[in-house]
Amino acid sequence: MPDNGIWNPNRRSTNRLVACSDGECWACRERSHACGSTPQVCERRREVPAPWRSVPFLRTGQRPRAAYLSLSGTATHLLSPVDTYQQRPALDPDNAQPGNGEFPRITGRIQDVKTDPFRLDGLSALVTGATGDIGQAIARALARQGASITLLARSVDRLEALAASMEDDGAVVQTAACDVTDIEQVSTTAERVQSETGGLDIIINNAGGARFLANPLDINLSGWKKTIDLNLTSPFTVATAFGKSMVERGSGSIVNVGSVSGLRHLPGMTAYSAAKGGLYSLTRALAREWAHQGVRVNAVAPGYIDTSGWDAFDKAEVEESAGLKIPLGRWANPAEVAEPVVFLSSPAASYITGSILVVDGGMLS
């Protein structure tokens, strides 16, 4: 083995740090060597390598004898061959400061383990596209966890029917008729909901959908804009209009409902795929922008969901045309999308933001 200034296992059987012969190496200047009271001195002067290379090797069962290293990579002090851990000062978590050798005190929001972290009692949630199959499942799942729900959709009749059904199950519900692609309606509705609820805690951007299937060469600009407005622009306007109070208050959760087509293109869905891909970028952008205000922003990416919109299609043909098989062997039901949405909305996900949770039965695996 080359004589390179570190412990040489062929020279001696003990862990010894080789120092220079004239007392000018970093170990000599510290006046204490890792080898103990009698340092092994080299036969000729040579430079001792950087401190992190000068730490003696450890054999199985041996206690560490290494130098403490500062963040800059230089040795702060060396220890004699005794148990390193016994030499450390007692930790004082209440007064520890970063960089002083003690563990820094953790600050911030910590979940009370005595409570159910999935419960949403006392929280107010908004669900857009609430009258669709997935929207209904999400609204009901949130209500079961104790949240009061604001149902938002375009059809007043369908909203009232859903609200009545949920109230029969014991949910606290109110409705708001609004077209999420109309910016003025969104702004006006946000002010009213803010006044009635005292401020939202959860926003579920669920409104969306593929308006058509077409070859890119056959897509006209009007169809493109409508798809982008519904699936990308409206989540932004809803998040900013309804989420303003969250940012000002310093807490809240937003979950955007996307699609696996935003991660992998499905045939005929060029505009829809582009919109959902943009939605994921928006999710990450808002998560970074609002993290310091305590607002979390995440998304789910569902695969094929067995909703009424697919009733006229043959599911096997749909899968074959997409070139994707589902390892779990079936389509999901709306509740299997709703539960991940509830999780991301809840305190159980308090350290998750900017994430895209794929719910696809393994399609993209």
C-alpha positions in Angstrom: 0.0 0.0 0.0 1.4 3.5 -0.9 2.7 5.5 2.1 0.2 8.3 1.7 0.1 9.8 5.2 -2.9 7.9 6.6 -3.2 4.8 8.7 -1.4 1.9 7.1 -2.8 -1.5 8.1 0.4 -3.2 6.9 2.6 -1.1 9.1 0.9 -1.7 12.5 -2.1 -3.6 13.8 -3.7 -0.6 15.6 -5.5 2.4 14.2 -2.9 5.1 14.1 -2.9 8.5 12.4 0.5 9.2 10.8 1.8 12.7 11.6 4.6 14.7 10.1 8.2 14.7 11.5 8.5 18.4 12.3 5.2 19.1 14.1 3.7 21.3 11.4 0.8 19.1 10.2 -2.8 19.9 11.2 -2.8 17.0 13.7 0.3 18.3 15.5 -1.0 21.8 15.7 -4.1 20.4 17.5 -1.8 18.8 20.1 -3.8 15.7 20.2 -3.6 12.8 17.8 -6.1 10.2 17.0 -3.5 7.6 17.7 -3.3 8.5 21.4 -0.5 9.8 23.6 2.3 8.5 21.5 1.8 9.5 17.8 3.5 7.5 15.2 5.9 9.8 13.4 6.7 9.3 9.7 10.3 8.8 8.6 10.3 11.7 6.2 8.2 14.9 6.1 5.1 14.7 4.0 1.8 16.4 3.8 -1.1 14.8 5.6 -4.1 14.5 3.4 -7.3 16.5 3.9 -9.0 15.8 7.3 -11.8 13.7 5.9 -9.1 11.3 4.4 -7.1 11.3 7.6 -9.8 9.6 9.7 -8.6 6.1 10.8 -10.3 3.1 9.3 -12.6 1.1 11.6 -12.7 -2.6 12.0 -15.9 -4.5 12.9 -16.8 -3.8 16.5 -14.4 -0.9 17.0 -15.5 2.4 18.4 -15.2 5.5 16.3 -12.0 7.5 16.8 -12.5 10.0 14.1 -12.0 13.8 14.1 -15.1 16.0 14.2 -15.4 17.9 11.0 -17.0 21.2 10.6 -19.3 22.0 7.6 -16.3 23.6 5.8 -14.5 20.3 5.9 -11.8 21.2 8.4 -11.0 19.5 11.7 -12.4 21.2 14.7 -10.8 18.9 17.3 -9.5 15.4 17.7 -10.3 12.8 20.3 -8.2 10.3 22.1 -9.1 6.6 21.5 -12.1 6.5 23.8 -15.7 6.4 23.0 -16.5 9.4 20.9 -20.1 9.7 22.0 -19.0 10.0 25.7 -17.0 13.1 24.8 -19.9 15.0 23.3 -21.5 17.7 25.5 -24.9 17.0 26.8 -27.6 18.1 24.2 -29.9 20.9 25.1 -32.7 20.8 22.5 -34.3 23.9 23.9 -31.3 26.1 23.3 -29.6 24.3 20.5 -28.6 26.4 17.5 -27.7 25.3 14.0 -24.0 24.9 13.6 -23.0 24.6 17.3 -22.7 20.9 17.2 -26.1 20.2 18.7 -29.3 19.2 17.0 -31.3 22.3 16.0 -34.7 22.7 17.6 -37.5 21.8 15.3 -40.0 24.6 14.7 -43.2 24.7 12.8 -46.4 22.8 12.7 -46.3 19.4 14.2 -49.3 17.1 14.0 -50.9 16.1 17.3 -50.6 12.3 17.3 -53.6 12.0 19.7 -56.0 13.1 16.9 -56.8 11.4 13.7 -54.7 13.1 11.0 -57.2 12.3 8.3 -60.1 14.1 10.0 -61.2 17.4 8.6 -63.5 18.5 11.4 -64.1 22.3 11.5 -62.6 22.8 8.0 -64.4 24.2 5.0 -63.9 22.7 1.5 -64.8 23.8 -2.0 -65.3 21.2 -4.8 -65.6 22.4 -8.4 -67.2 20.2 -10.9 -69.1 18.8 -8.0 -72.0 17.2 -9.8 -69.9 14.9 -11.9 -69.2 11.3 -10.8 -65.7 12.1 -9.5 -66.8 15.4 -8.0 -69.6 13.8 -6.1 -67.3 11.1 -4.7 -64.8 13.7 -3.6 -67.5 15.9 -1.9 -68.9 12.9 -0.1 -65.5 11.6 1.0 -64.6 15.1 2.4 -67.9 15.3 4.2 -67.4 11.9 5.8 -64.2 13.2 7.3 -66.0 16.1 8.9 -65.5 19.0 6.5 -68.3 21.4 5.5 -68.7 21.4 1.8 -69.3 24.1 -0.8 -70.5 22.4 -4.0 -69.7 24.4 -7.2 -71.0 23.5 -10.7 -73.0 25.1 -13.5 -76.4 23.3 -13.1 -78.5 24.7 -10.2 -80.9 21.7 -10.3 -78.1 19.1 -10.1 -76.4 21.0 -7.3 -79.6 21.2 -5.2 -80.3 17.5 -5.8 -76.7 16.5 -4.7 -76.9 18.9 -1.7 -80.2 17.4 -0.5 -78.8 13.9 -0.8 -75.6 14.8 1.2 -77.6 16.6 3.9 -79.7 13.4 4.3 -76.4 11.7 5.1 -75.6 14.3 7.8 -73.3 16.5 5.8 -73.1 20.3 6.1 -73.4 21.6 2.5 -74.0 24.8 0.6 -74.1 25.3 -3.2 -72.7 27.8 -5.6 -73.7 27.9 -9.3 -70.8 29.1 -11.4 -69.1 28.5 -14.7 -65.4 28.2 -13.8 -64.3 29.3 -17.3 -66.0 32.7 -16.7 -63.5 34.8 -14.8 -66.1 37.4 -13.6 -68.4 34.7 -12.3 -65.5 33.1 -10.4 -64.5 36.4 -8.8 -68.1 37.2 -7.7 -68.7 33.7 -6.4 -65.4 33.7 -4.5 -66.4 36.8 -2.6 -69.8 35.4 -1.7 -68.3 32.0 -0.6 -65.7 33.8 1.4 -68.4 35.9 3.2 -70.6 32.8 3.9 -67.9 30.4 5.1 -65.5 32.8 6.7 -62.7 31.5 4.4 -62.0 28.2 2.8 -59.4 25.6 4.1 -59.5 23.2 1.2 -60.0 23.8 -2.6 -60.5 20.9 -4.9 -60.0 21.9 -8.6 -62.0 19.0 -10.1 -63.8 20.7 -13.0 -62.4 19.6 -16.3 -62.6 17.1 -19.1 -61.7 16.2 -22.7 -64.2 18.0 -24.9 -63.2 16.1 -28.0 -60.9 13.5 -29.5 -59.1 14.5 -32.7 -55.9 14.4 -34.7 -53.8 17.5 -34.0 -54.3 18.5 -37.6 -58.0 18.6 -37.2 -58.1 20.7 -34.0 -59.3 24.2 -34.6 -58.2 27.1 -32.4 -61.7 27.5 -30.8 -61.6 23.9 -29.5 -58.1 24.2 -28.3 -58.9 27.4 -26.3 -62.0 25.8 -24.7 -60.0 22.8 -23.6 -57.2 24.9 -22.2 -59.6 27.3 -20.5 -61.5 24.5 -18.7 -58.5 22.3 -17.7 -55.7 24.9 -17.1 -57.0 28.4 -16.9 -59.9 27.7 -14.6 -57.8 25.9 -12.0 -55.6 29.0 -11.9 -58.5 31.5 -11.5 -60.2 29.4 -8.9 -57.0 28.9 -6.9 -56.2 32.6 -6.9 -59.7 33.9 -6.3 -60.8 31.4 -3.7 -57.3 30.8 -2.3 -56.5 34.4 -1.6 -57.9 34.2 2.0 -55.7 31.0 2.5 -52.6 32.9 1.6 -53.5 35.8 3.8 -54.4 33.6 6.7 -51.3 31.4 6.3 -52.8 27.9 5.9 -54.8 25.8 3.4 -54.6 23.0 0.9 -55.3 22.9 -2.8 -55.7 19.7 -4.8 -55.9 19.8 -8.6 -57.5 16.8 -10.3 -55.5 16.0 -13.5 -55.1 12.9 -15.6 -52.4 10.4 -16.6 -52.6 12.0 -20.1 -50.8 14.9 -18.6 -47.8 12.6 -18.0 -48.2 10.4 -21.0 -50.1 11.3 -24.1 -53.1 9.3 -25.0 -54.2 9.2 -28.7 -56.6 11.9 -29.8 -56.1 14.0 -26.7 -53.5 16.5 -27.7 -55.2 19.6 -26.3 -56.3 17.7 -23.2 -52.8 16.3 -22.6 -51.3 19.7 -23.0 -53.7 21.2 -20.6 -53.2 18.6 -17.9 -49.4 18.8 -18.3 -49.7 22.5 -17.8 -51.8 21.9 -14.7 -49.0 19.9 -13.1 -46.6 22.7 -13.8 -49.1 25.1 -12.3 -49.4 22.8 -9.3 -45.6 22.9 -8.7 -45.4 26.6 -9.3 -48.1 27.5 -6.8 -46.6 25.1 -4.3 -43.3 26.9 -4.4 -44.9 30.4 -4.4 -47.2 29.8 -1.5 -45.2 27.4 0.7 -44.0 30.2 2.9 -47.6 31.2 3.4 -48.5 27.7 4.7 -50.6 26.8 1.7 -49.9 23.4 0.2 -50.7 22.6 -3.5 -50.8 19.1 -4.9 -52.4 17.1 -7.7 -53.7 13.7 -8.4 -53.3 12.0 -11.8 -56.1 9.5 -12.3 -56.0 6.8 -15.0 -59.1 5.2 -16.4 -62.1 5.9 -14.1 -65.4 4.0 -14.6 -67.7 7.0 -14.8 -70.9 7.6 -16.8 -69.0 9.4 -19.5 -67.5 6.1 -20.7 -70.8 4.2 -20.8 -71.0 4.5 -24.6 -67.5 3.1 -25.1 -66.0 -0.4 -25.1 -63.4 -0.3 -22.3 -61.2 -3.0 -23.9 -61.1 -1.0 -27.2 -60.2 2.2 -25.3 -57.3 0.5 -23.6 -56.1 -1.1 -26.8 -56.2 2.2 -28.7 -54.2 3.9 -26.0 -51.6 1.2 -26.0 -51.7 0.9 -22.2 -52.7 -2.0 -20.1 -53.7 -1.8 -16.5 -51.7 -4.1 -14.3 -54.4 -4.3 -11.7 -56.7 -5.5 -14.4 -59.7 -3.1 -14.0 -60.8 0.5 -14.1 -61.0 2.5 -10.9 -64.3 3.6 -9.4 -64.7 7.3 -8.5 -64.2 6.7 -4.8 -60.7 5.4 -5.5 -59.8 8.8 -6.7 -61.7 10.6 -4.0 -59.7 9.0 -1.1 -56.3 10.1 -2.3 -57.7 13.6 -2.7 -58.9 13.5 0.9 -55.5 12.4 2.0 -53.7 15.2 0.2 -56.2 17.7 1.7 -55.8 16.4 5.3 -53.2 17.1 8.0 -51.9 13.6 7.3 -50.2 15.1 4.2 -49.0 18.2 6.1 -45.4 17.8 4.7 -46.5 17.1 1.1 -46.6 19.9 -1.4 -45.9 20.2 -5.1 -46.5 16.5 -5.6 -48.4 14.6 -8.3 -50.0 11.5 -6.9 -50.6 9.0 -9.7 -53.8 6.9 -9.3 -53.7 4.6 -12.3 -53.7 1.0 -11.3 -50.1 0.8 -12.5 -50.7 2.0 -16.1 -47.6 4.1 -16.2 -45.4 1.7 -14.3 
